[in-house]
Amino acid sequence: MSASPSPLSVPVPASAPAPAPAPTVAELLDFVRRTAEDTALVASLPLDPEGRTWVRLDGPGGSEAWLIGWPPGTGTGWHDHADSIGAFLTAAGTLREHSLAARLPTDGWKTLELAGDIDRTRELSSGQGRAFGRHHVHEVLNESATEHAVSVHAYYPPLPRIRRYSRSGAVLRLEQTERPEDWQ
């Protein structure tokens, strides 16, 4: 007579750990604030006098994060981060953000005429930042003629695409869509 295996000797597959919950905009803002306070990290970013520099960081909960250096007179141009929420904070210097206080259609258009009352401008000095939701259209600039700026950014989910726009007065035109392989 053969003995049957005891139920305790049967291998039981380990269950996979539950995925971490997606970070909120408040958590992303807290992350960029804490990261910007790391003066050694901020000081370690190589600064180029002509173009932006960046270092990828490990963001919370699987988010995408960046430390970015801004030479005097540089900016992003108008863009959005598609379906990602995000936050950014100025770690050194001053940045200016121009944004649209309106939710734009996400697809199916090339040119939009904007209402006259949707423009917003924020000046973000060292230690100041902001969080934003999906499809937030903005441009970020270092308007200083002499000083670099450094900022910390975080996005969740990791950026699936960035849409770039041109703007002439009240007309916003979709110019191109970039995917992660275009900027990494």
C-alpha positions in Angstrom: 0.0 0.0 0.0 1.5 3.4 -1.0 1.1 6.4 1.1 -0.5 9.5 -0.5 1.3 12.8 0.0 0.2 14.8 2.9 -1.6 18.1 2.0 1.2 19.9 3.7 3.8 18.6 1.4 2.1 19.7 -1.8 3.8 22.8 -3.2 1.6 25.8 -3.1 2.4 28.5 -5.6 3.2 31.8 -4.0 0.7 34.5 -4.7 2.0 37.6 -6.5 2.2 40.7 -4.4 -0.7 43.1 -5.0 0.4 45.9 -7.3 1.0 49.2 -5.5 -1.8 51.7 -5.8 -1.3 54.4 -8.4 0.1 57.6 -6.9 -2.2 60.6 -6.6 -1.3 64.1 -7.8 -0.8 65.0 -4.1 1.7 62.1 -3.7 3.5 63.2 -6.9 3.7 66.7 -5.6 5.1 65.5 -2.2 7.7 63.4 -4.1 8.9 66.3 -6.2 9.0 68.6 -3.1 11.1 66.0 -1.1 13.4 65.4 -4.1 14.0 69.1 -4.7 15.1 69.4 -1.0 18.0 67.0 -1.7 20.5 69.7 -2.4 23.3 67.2 -3.2 21.1 65.6 -5.9 20.1 69.0 -7.4 23.8 70.1 -7.4 24.9 66.9 -9.1 22.9 67.7 -12.3 25.3 68.6 -15.1 24.2 72.0 -16.5 24.7 72.9 -20.2 24.8 76.6 -21.2 22.8 75.9 -24.4 20.4 73.1 -23.8 18.3 71.4 -21.2 19.8 68.5 -19.3 18.0 65.8 -17.4 18.4 62.7 -15.3 15.8 60.1 -14.9 14.7 59.3 -11.3 12.8 56.6 -9.6 9.4 58.0 -8.9 6.8 56.7 -6.4 4.4 53.8 -7.3 5.9 53.2 -10.7 5.8 56.8 -11.8 8.2 58.4 -14.2 10.3 61.2 -12.7 13.0 63.6 -14.0 15.5 66.2 -12.6 15.8 68.8 -15.3 18.3 71.7 -15.8 17.1 74.8 -17.7 19.7 77.2 -19.1 18.7 80.9 -19.3 16.1 81.6 -22.0 15.0 78.0 -22.6 11.5 76.4 -22.5 9.4 73.5 -23.5 7.0 75.0 -26.0 3.3 74.2 -25.6 2.6 70.6 -24.9 0.5 68.1 -22.8 1.3 64.8 -21.1 -1.7 62.9 -22.6 -3.3 60.6 -20.1 -0.7 61.2 -17.3 -1.2 63.2 -14.1 1.8 65.0 -12.9 3.6 67.5 -10.7 6.7 69.6 -10.9 8.6 71.9 -8.6 11.4 74.4 -9.0 14.4 73.3 -7.1 16.6 76.3 -8.0 16.0 79.5 -9.9 12.6 80.5 -11.2 10.4 79.0 -13.9 7.2 80.5 -15.5 4.3 78.3 -16.5 1.7 79.4 -19.1 -1.3 77.0 -19.1 -4.8 76.7 -20.4 -7.6 76.6 -17.8 -9.8 74.5 -20.1 -10.1 70.8 -20.9 -9.4 70.3 -24.6 -10.7 67.5 -26.7 -8.2 64.7 -26.5 -8.3 63.5 -30.2 -9.8 64.3 -33.5 -8.6 67.8 -34.0 -5.6 69.7 -35.5 -6.6 73.3 -34.8 -8.7 74.9 -32.1 -9.7 78.5 -31.5 -9.4 79.2 -27.8 -11.6 81.4 -25.6 -10.1 84.6 -24.5 -10.3 83.9 -20.7 -8.5 80.6 -20.4 -4.8 81.7 -20.1 -3.1 81.3 -16.8 0.4 82.2 -15.8 2.4 81.1 -12.7 5.8 82.1 -11.6 7.4 79.3 -9.6 10.4 80.3 -7.6 12.7 77.8 -5.8 10.5 75.6 -3.6 7.3 76.3 -5.5 5.5 73.8 -7.6 2.2 72.5 -8.8 0.3 69.4 -9.6 -2.0 68.8 -12.6 -4.5 66.4 -14.1 -4.7 64.6 -17.4 -4.5 66.5 -20.7 -3.0 69.6 -19.0 -1.7 71.9 -21.8 1.1 74.2 -20.8 4.6 75.5 -21.5 7.4 76.0 -19.0 10.1 78.6 -19.4 13.2 79.9 -17.7 13.0 83.5 -18.6 16.1 84.5 -16.8 18.8 86.0 -19.0 21.6 84.8 -16.7 20.6 82.1 -14.2 20.0 78.4 -14.7 16.9 76.8 -13.1 16.5 73.2 -12.0 13.2 71.4 -11.5 11.9 68.0 -10.5 9.0 66.4 -12.4 6.9 63.2 -11.9 4.2 61.7 -14.1 1.8 58.7 -13.7 1.3 56.6 -15.6 4.8 56.9 -17.2 4.4 59.2 -20.2 2.7 57.3 -23.0 3.1 60.3 -25.3 3.5 64.0 -25.4 1.6 66.1 -27.8 3.3 69.3 -29.0 1.4 72.4 -30.1 2.1 75.8 -31.7 0.1 78.8 -30.7 -0.6 82.0 -32.5 -2.9 84.3 -30.6 -6.1 82.3 -29.9 -5.3 79.5 -32.3 -3.7 76.3 -30.9 -2.5 73.8 -33.5 -1.4 70.2 -32.9 2.0 69.9 -34.5 3.3 66.4 -33.5 2.9 63.5 -31.1 6.0 62.1 -29.5 6.4 58.6 -27.9 8.8 57.6 -25.1 11.4 56.3 -27.7 11.6 59.9 -29.1 13.0 61.4 -25.8 14.7 58.6 -23.9 
